[in-house]
Amino acid sequence: MQMSDVDTLDGARTWWVPAVTAPMRDWAGMPGCRRGARFLIDEESLRPARDNYPLFENRIDCLQWIMAHRTALVRTAPDANVAPVSLAHWLLGIEG
């Protein structure tokens, strides 16, 4: 899913995405970023990004996707916790 397509989603549903927060400034997962920068995970490269993210209809499916890709995510998002979050909450900057 591309960020430009968000407005096409059914707003009555909760959509889930894998997200990560940079644990430090100039984090290896996203060089040059600030500590606390928020990213989604790119569906193809499995790297922190803000576009091309997988979208799930429920939290369990998102968590299963994260677990299925955990080995690569440890490599592409080192020292950070990749977690399922509500896309609406992520867009609004709300934790959880």
Z-matrix of the N, CA and C atoms (Angstrom, degrees):
N
C 1 1.445
C 2 1.522 1 108.83
N 3 1.296 2 114.97 1 139.47
C 4 1.461 3 121.55 2 177.36
C 5 1.529 4 108.91 3 -99.73
N 6 1.314 5 116.92 4 146.96
C 7 1.453 6 120.98 5 -179.48
C 8 1.535 7 110.91 6 -58.55
N 9 1.317 8 117.19 7 -31.95
C 10 1.468 9 120.64 8 -179.99
C 11 1.525 10 112.35 9 -68.21
N 12 1.335 11 117.96 10 -14.05
C 13 1.464 12 122.23 11 -179.31
C 14 1.526 13 113.61 12 -96.12
N 15 1.314 14 117.85 13 0.02
C 16 1.469 15 121.54 14 -175.86
C 17 1.521 16 111.66 15 -56.75
N 18 1.314 17 117.39 16 -38.82
C 19 1.468 18 119.84 17 -176.67
C 20 1.528 19 113.06 18 -68.08
N 21 1.320 20 118.76 19 -9.06
C 22 1.463 21 121.66 20 178.27
C 23 1.534 22 111.96 21 -89.08
N 24 1.332 23 117.44 22 -8.39
C 25 1.459 24 120.98 23 -178.85
C 26 1.525 25 111.37 24 -76.06
N 27 1.317 26 115.74 25 152.25
C 28 1.457 27 122.34 26 175.64
C 29 1.524 28 108.25 27 -69.70
N 30 1.311 29 117.50 28 110.99
C 31 1.453 30 122.78 29 -177.51
C 32 1.518 31 114.32 30 -70.10
N 33 1.320 32 117.74 31 -11.73
C 34 1.459 33 121.39 32 179.31
C 35 1.531 34 111.53 33 -82.71
N 36 1.304 35 116.39 34 -9.17
C 37 1.475 36 121.61 35 -178.95
C 38 1.518 37 110.14 36 -105.64
N 39 1.322 38 115.01 37 156.64
C 40 1.460 39 120.67 38 172.23
C 41 1.515 40 107.04 39 -96.98
N 42 1.314 41 116.75 40 122.74
C 43 1.457 42 122.83 41 178.37
C 44 1.521 43 108.14 42 -104.48
N 45 1.310 44 117.31 43 142.32
C 46 1.467 45 123.01 44 -176.02
C 47 1.518 46 110.70 45 -116.37
N 48 1.331 47 115.52 46 142.20
C 49 1.459 48 122.39 47 -179.80
C 50 1.528 49 109.58 48 -138.88
N 51 1.351 50 117.83 49 152.15
C 52 1.464 51 119.84 50 173.57
C 53 1.528 52 109.04 51 -80.67
N 54 1.322 53 116.22 52 128.34
C 55 1.459 54 120.97 53 -176.57
C 56 1.525 55 110.54 54 -132.72
N 57 1.323 56 114.45 55 160.44
C 58 1.463 57 121.36 56 -178.89
C 59 1.527 58 108.43 57 -147.44
N 60 1.320 59 115.40 58 150.71
C 61 1.462 60 121.98 59 176.23
C 62 1.524 61 108.32 60 -117.44
N 63 1.306 62 116.85 61 131.17
C 64 1.473 63 121.41 62 179.94
C 65 1.526 64 109.61 63 -61.35
N 66 1.328 65 117.48 64 122.24
C 67 1.464 66 120.10 65 -177.78
C 68 1.523 67 114.41 66 -77.62
N 69 1.320 68 116.81 67 -12.44
C 70 1.467 69 120.02 68 -177.93
C 71 1.525 70 109.94 69 -157.57
N 72 1.319 71 115.72 70 164.13
C 73 1.460 72 121.65 71 176.15
C 74 1.532 73 108.61 72 -67.11
N 75 1.321 74 116.09 73 144.04
C 76 1.464 75 122.32 74 179.26
C 77 1.528 76 111.08 75 54.27
N 78 1.296 77 115.38 76 43.41
C 79 1.464 78 124.37 77 -179.32
C 80 1.528 79 111.19 78 -60.25
N 81 1.320 80 116.42 79 140.94
C 82 1.467 81 121.83 80 -179.38
C 83 1.527 82 112.08 81 -60.03
N 84 1.325 83 117.82 82 -28.47
C 85 1.465 84 121.16 83 178.78
C 86 1.514 85 113.27 84 -71.03
N 87 1.343 86 116.51 85 -25.17
C 88 1.464 87 122.49 86 179.05
C 89 1.528 88 107.70 87 -152.80
N 90 1.333 89 116.75 88 78.82
C 91 1.467 90 120.14 89 -178.01
C 92 1.530 91 111.90 90 -52.76
N 93 1.329 92 114.45 91 138.52
C 94 1.451 93 120.64 92 178.71
C 95 1.522 94 114.46 93 91.45
N 96 1.333 95 117.58 94 -7.01
C 97 1.461 96 119.49 95 -178.38
C 98 1.526 97 111.29 96 -79.76
N 99 1.306 98 116.13 97 166.99
C 100 1.463 99 121.30 98 175.44
C 101 1.525 100 109.06 99 -93.96
N 102 1.314 101 116.36 100 158.92
C 103 1.459 102 121.08 101 176.14
C 104 1.528 103 107.86 102 -63.86
N 105 1.334 104 116.34 103 134.47
C 106 1.455 105 121.26 104 179.58
C 107 1.521 106 114.51 105 89.96
N 108 1.339 107 117.31 106 -2.23
C 109 1.470 108 119.77 107 177.36
C 110 1.523 109 108.79 108 -62.63
N 111 1.320 110 115.68 109 139.42
C 112 1.466 111 120.80 110 -176.72
C 113 1.524 112 110.58 111 -105.08
N 114 1.322 113 114.98 112 138.05
C 115 1.459 114 120.65 113 -179.26
C 116 1.518 115 110.05 114 -138.20
N 117 1.317 116 115.31 115 155.38
C 118 1.462 117 121.90 116 167.60
C 119 1.522 118 105.84 117 -96.62
N 120 1.304 119 117.23 118 172.04
C 121 1.465 120 121.11 119 179.54
C 122 1.521 121 109.68 120 -104.56
N 123 1.319 122 116.12 121 125.90
C 124 1.465 123 122.27 122 177.93
C 125 1.522 124 109.28 123 -64.10
N 126 1.315 125 116.27 124 130.48
C 127 1.462 126 122.01 125 -175.66
C 128 1.528 127 113.45 126 -63.92
N 129 1.309 128 118.16 127 -31.82
C 130 1.464 129 120.85 128 -176.84
C 131 1.523 130 112.75 129 -93.48
N 132 1.323 131 117.22 130 -50.49
C 133 1.467 132 119.84 131 -176.47
C 134 1.524 133 112.58 132 -83.31
N 135 1.350 134 116.58 133 -17.96
C 136 1.467 135 123.55 134 -177.03
C 137 1.525 136 111.84 135 62.93
N 138 1.326 137 116.25 136 23.54
C 139 1.468 138 121.84 137 178.26
C 140 1.531 139 109.64 138 -101.99
N 141 1.325 140 116.93 139 156.53
C 142 1.455 141 119.65 140 174.14
C 143 1.526 142 109.82 141 -58.66
N 144 1.327 143 115.82 142 136.96
C 145 1.461 144 121.57 143 -177.11
C 146 1.529 145 108.70 144 -161.06
N 147 1.298 146 116.91 145 -176.12
C 148 1.466 147 120.68 146 174.79
C 149 1.526 148 111.22 147 -124.47
N 150 1.302 149 117.29 148 6.09
C 151 1.464 150 122.26 149 -179.07
C 152 1.525 151 109.33 150 -143.04
N 153 1.331 152 115.22 151 168.32
C 154 1.458 153 122.77 152 176.53
C 155 1.532 154 111.97 153 58.76
N 156 1.306 155 116.52 154 44.02
C 157 1.453 156 121.78 155 -177.86
C 158 1.526 157 110.43 156 -98.42
N 159 1.342 158 117.39 157 150.81
C 160 1.461 159 119.59 158 175.30
C 161 1.528 160 108.98 159 -74.36
N 162 1.296 161 116.80 160 149.26
C 163 1.458 162 123.30 161 -177.63
C 164 1.526 163 108.34 162 -125.57
N 165 1.307 164 116.71 163 133.59
C 166 1.462 165 120.97 164 -175.62
C 167 1.524 166 110.68 165 -126.43
N 168 1.333 167 115.32 166 148.24
C 169 1.457 168 121.13 167 -179.42
C 170 1.527 169 112.74 168 -79.55
N 171 1.333 170 116.96 169 -17.22
C 172 1.464 171 119.02 170 177.90
C 173 1.518 172 110.44 171 -147.59
N 174 1.319 173 114.60 172 160.62
C 175 1.466 174 122.15 173 -175.79
C 176 1.533 175 111.73 174 -63.46
N 177 1.321 176 116.71 175 -38.49
C 178 1.473 177 121.53 176 -178.39
C 179 1.527 178 110.99 177 -61.23
N 180 1.331 179 117.63 178 -45.79
C 181 1.469 180 120.06 179 179.10
C 182 1.522 181 111.18 180 -62.22
N 183 1.327 182 116.26 181 -39.32
C 184 1.468 183 120.23 182 178.39
C 185 1.528 184 110.13 183 -64.50
N 186 1.322 185 116.57 184 -45.16
C 187 1.458 186 120.86 185 179.00
C 188 1.532 187 111.13 186 -62.99
N 189 1.315 188 117.49 187 -39.05
C 190 1.471 189 120.53 188 177.44
C 191 1.527 190 110.72 189 -64.09
N 192 1.329 191 117.78 190 -38.70
C 193 1.466 192 121.25 191 177.65
C 194 1.528 193 109.51 192 -63.48
N 195 1.333 194 116.44 193 -44.60
C 196 1.466 195 120.81 194 178.69
C 197 1.524 196 110.01 195 -59.68
N 198 1.329 197 117.46 196 -45.96
C 199 1.467 198 121.11 197 -179.31
C 200 1.533 199 111.35 198 -65.31
N 201 1.308 200 117.54 199 -37.39
C 202 1.467 201 121.05 200 179.19
C 203 1.531 202 111.27 201 -65.97
N 204 1.334 203 117.52 202 -25.32
C 205 1.462 204 122.12 203 -177.92
C 206 1.529 205 112.96 204 -111.48
N 207 1.321 206 117.10 205 15.01
C 208 1.471 207 120.43 206 -172.52
C 209 1.521 208 114.00 207 -59.48
N 210 1.322 209 118.57 208 -36.12
C 211 1.467 210 120.11 209 -179.92
C 212 1.525 211 110.77 210 -62.35
N 213 1.316 212 116.86 211 -46.42
C 214 1.464 213 120.44 212 178.79
C 215 1.522 214 111.03 213 -68.61
N 216 1.323 215 118.06 214 -37.30
C 217 1.459 216 121.39 215 -179.11
C 218 1.526 217 112.23 216 -66.22
N 219 1.319 218 117.14 217 -32.90
C 220 1.468 219 120.12 218 175.71
C 221 1.531 220 109.48 219 -63.28
N 222 1.308 221 116.37 220 -34.00
C 223 1.462 222 121.87 221 -179.48
C 224 1.543 223 111.52 222 -78.64
N 225 1.333 224 116.85 223 -41.28
C 226 1.468 225 120.14 224 -174.15
C 227 1.530 226 113.59 225 -89.14
N 228 1.328 227 116.62 226 -19.53
C 229 1.473 228 121.52 227 178.07
C 230 1.526 229 108.56 228 -131.70
N 231 1.339 230 116.79 229 61.43
C 232 1.465 231 120.37 230 -173.96
C 233 1.532 232 113.14 231 -63.04
N 234 1.326 233 114.39 232 145.56
C 235 1.474 234 122.03 233 175.83
C 236 1.524 235 113.91 234 61.30
N 237 1.320 236 117.88 235 21.51
C 238 1.461 237 121.27 236 179.82
C 239 1.522 238 109.79 237 -132.64
N 240 1.303 239 116.18 238 155.46
C 241 1.450 240 122.13 239 179.81
C 242 1.525 241 109.60 240 -97.92
N 243 1.329 242 116.95 241 115.46
C 244 1.461 243 121.22 242 174.23
C 245 1.520 244 105.97 243 -87.31
N 246 1.327 245 116.72 244 125.24
C 247 1.459 246 121.15 245 -174.28
C 248 1.527 247 111.17 246 -136.37
N 249 1.328 248 116.64 247 152.86
C 250 1.463 249 119.75 248 174.83
C 251 1.532 250 109.36 249 -75.51
N 252 1.323 251 116.67 250 131.51
C 253 1.463 252 121.14 251 177.73
C 254 1.529 253 109.31 252 -135.73
N 255 1.297 254 115.11 253 155.02
C 256 1.454 255 121.27 254 174.74
C 257 1.535 256 107.58 255 -67.49
N 258 1.314 257 117.07 256 129.50
C 259 1.466 258 120.57 257 179.50
C 260 1.530 259 110.57 258 -60.06
N 261 1.322 260 117.58 259 -40.32
C 262 1.464 261 120.59 260 179.36
C 263 1.525 262 110.54 261 -61.34
N 264 1.320 263 117.36 262 -43.66
C 265 1.462 264 120.73 263 178.55
C 266 1.530 265 110.30 264 -64.67
N 267 1.330 266 116.78 265 -41.55
C 268 1.462 267 120.43 266 179.81
C 269 1.530 268 110.62 267 -61.27
N 270 1.329 269 115.95 268 -45.04
C 271 1.453 270 120.23 269 -179.44
C 272 1.531 271 112.25 270 -62.96
N 273 1.335 272 115.81 271 -32.67
C 274 1.463 273 120.55 272 180.00
C 275 1.529 274 113.30 273 -88.26
N 276 1.338 275 116.84 274 -5.15
C 277 1.456 276 120.27 275 -179.58
C 278 1.514 277 113.66 276 76.88
N 279 1.322 278 116.50 277 21.29
C 280 1.466 279 122.06 278 -179.72
C 281 1.524 280 108.89 279 -91.09
N 282 1.316 281 116.13 280 131.84
C 283 1.477 282 120.45 281 177.12
C 284 1.520 283 109.55 282 -69.51
N 285 1.358 284 114.87 283 145.23
C 286 1.454 285 118.96 284 173.09
C 287 1.459 286 116.43 285 95.84
